[in-house]
Amino acid sequence: MQKEKLRTVRKMKGFTQQQMAEVIPTDVSNYSRKESGAVSITQAEWNKLAQYLEVPVEEIYEEEEAKIVIENPVFNDNTGVNVGNNNATANISNELSIEIIKTMQEYIGLLKEEIERLKK
Protein backbone atom coordinates (compact mmCIF):
# COMPACT_ATOMS: atom_id res chain seq x y z
CA MET A 1 0.00 0.00 0.00
CA GLN A 2 1.38 3.38 -0.97
CA LYS A 3 2.16 5.73 1.87
CA GLU A 4 0.03 8.60 0.57
CA LYS A 5 0.09 10.56 3.83
CA LEU A 6 3.90 10.46 3.93
CA ARG A 7 4.22 11.34 0.25
CA THR A 8 1.74 14.23 0.56
CA VAL A 9 3.48 15.79 3.58
CA ARG A 10 6.92 15.32 1.98
CA LYS A 11 5.83 17.10 -1.19
CA MET A 12 3.93 19.78 0.72
CA LYS A 13 7.09 20.59 2.69
CA GLY A 14 9.18 20.58 -0.50
CA PHE A 15 11.46 17.63 0.27
CA THR A 16 12.79 15.18 -2.30
CA GLN A 17 12.97 11.42 -1.93
CA GLN A 18 16.76 11.79 -1.86
CA GLN A 19 16.56 14.08 1.19
CA MET A 20 14.20 11.67 2.94
CA ALA A 21 16.44 8.70 2.11
CA GLU A 22 19.36 10.45 3.82
CA VAL A 23 17.30 10.82 7.01
CA ILE A 24 16.69 7.09 7.61
CA PRO A 25 19.57 6.44 6.05
CA THR A 26 19.07 4.42 2.88
CA ASP A 27 19.50 4.87 -0.85
CA VAL A 28 16.87 6.74 -2.82
CA SER A 29 15.63 3.65 -4.68
CA ASN A 30 14.97 1.84 -1.39
CA TYR A 31 13.23 4.91 0.04
CA SER A 32 11.07 5.05 -3.09
CA ARG A 33 10.07 1.41 -2.52
CA LYS A 34 9.23 2.23 1.11
CA GLU A 35 7.07 5.18 0.07
CA SER A 36 5.33 3.08 -2.58
CA GLY A 37 4.62 0.32 -0.04
CA ALA A 38 6.80 -2.36 -1.62
CA VAL A 39 9.17 -2.31 1.39
CA SER A 40 8.02 -1.85 4.98
CA ILE A 41 8.99 1.15 7.10
CA THR A 42 10.17 0.38 10.64
CA GLN A 43 8.85 2.26 13.65
CA ALA A 44 12.27 3.87 14.14
CA GLU A 45 12.19 5.09 10.53
CA TRP A 46 8.67 6.50 10.99
CA ASN A 47 9.94 8.40 14.03
CA LYS A 48 12.96 9.81 12.15
CA LEU A 49 10.84 10.84 9.16
CA ALA A 50 8.24 12.55 11.36
CA GLN A 51 10.94 14.42 13.25
CA TYR A 52 12.58 15.55 10.01
CA LEU A 53 9.23 16.67 8.58
CA GLU A 54 8.39 18.35 11.91
CA VAL A 55 5.03 16.60 12.21
CA PRO A 56 3.61 14.05 14.66
CA VAL A 57 4.12 10.45 13.55
CA GLU A 58 0.34 10.03 13.41
CA GLU A 59 0.16 12.61 10.61
CA ILE A 60 2.27 10.49 8.24
CA TYR A 61 1.96 6.93 9.60
CA GLU A 62 0.00 4.31 7.68
CA GLU A 63 -0.10 0.69 8.83
CA GLU A 64 1.38 -2.09 6.79
CA GLU A 65 -1.32 -4.26 5.30
CA ALA A 66 -1.68 -7.86 6.36
CA LYS A 67 -0.65 -10.93 4.47
CA ILE A 68 -2.01 -14.26 5.62
CA VAL A 69 -1.26 -17.61 4.05
CA ILE A 70 -3.29 -20.60 5.19
CA GLU A 71 -2.04 -24.00 4.11
CA ASN A 72 -3.58 -27.40 4.65
CA PRO A 73 -0.73 -29.70 5.72
CA VAL A 74 -3.03 -32.75 5.95
CA PHE A 75 -2.95 -33.32 2.21
CA ASN A 76 0.22 -33.17 0.18
CA ASP A 77 -1.31 -31.33 -2.78
CA ASN A 78 0.06 -27.85 -1.98
CA THR A 79 -3.49 -26.58 -1.61
CA GLY A 80 -3.63 -23.30 0.22
CA VAL A 81 -5.44 -20.02 0.46
CA ASN A 82 -3.40 -16.87 0.02
CA VAL A 83 -5.09 -13.71 1.24
CA GLY A 84 -3.28 -10.56 0.17
CA ASN A 85 -0.33 -10.53 -2.17
CA ASN A 86 3.43 -10.11 -2.16
CA ASN A 87 3.08 -6.37 -1.67
CA ALA A 88 0.70 -6.87 1.24
CA THR A 89 -1.98 -4.82 -0.48
CA ALA A 90 -5.12 -6.00 1.28
CA ASN A 91 -6.29 -5.63 4.86
CA ILE A 92 -7.97 -8.70 6.23
CA SER A 93 -11.35 -7.75 7.59
CA ASN A 94 -12.26 -8.89 11.07
CA GLU A 95 -15.24 -10.82 9.70
CA LEU A 96 -13.07 -12.80 7.31
CA SER A 97 -10.63 -13.64 10.10
CA ILE A 98 -13.48 -14.88 12.28
CA GLU A 99 -14.86 -17.01 9.43
CA ILE A 100 -11.44 -18.54 8.80
CA ILE A 101 -11.09 -19.41 12.49
CA LYS A 102 -14.58 -20.93 12.61
CA THR A 103 -13.87 -23.02 9.51
CA MET A 104 -10.59 -24.27 10.94
CA GLN A 105 -12.27 -25.12 14.27
CA GLU A 106 -14.95 -27.11 12.42
CA TYR A 107 -12.24 -28.91 10.46
CA ILE A 108 -10.38 -29.75 13.67
CA GLY A 109 -13.63 -31.13 15.11
CA LEU A 110 -14.11 -33.35 12.07
CA LEU A 111 -10.54 -34.60 12.33
CA LYS A 112 -11.02 -35.44 16.02
CA GLU A 113 -14.18 -37.40 15.16
CA GLU A 114 -12.28 -39.27 12.45
CA ILE A 115 -9.47 -40.10 14.89
CA GLU A 116 -11.97 -41.50 17.40
CA ARG A 117 -13.68 -43.53 14.67
CA LEU A 118 -10.36 -45.00 13.54
CA LYS A 119 -9.40 -45.93 17.12
CA LYS A 120 -12.43 -48.24 17.35
Summary of the structure (lengths in Angstrom):
residues: 120
radius of gyration: 21.4
end to end distance: 52.8
largest distance: 74.3
contacts: 271
relative contact order: 0.12
helix: 55%
strand: 7%
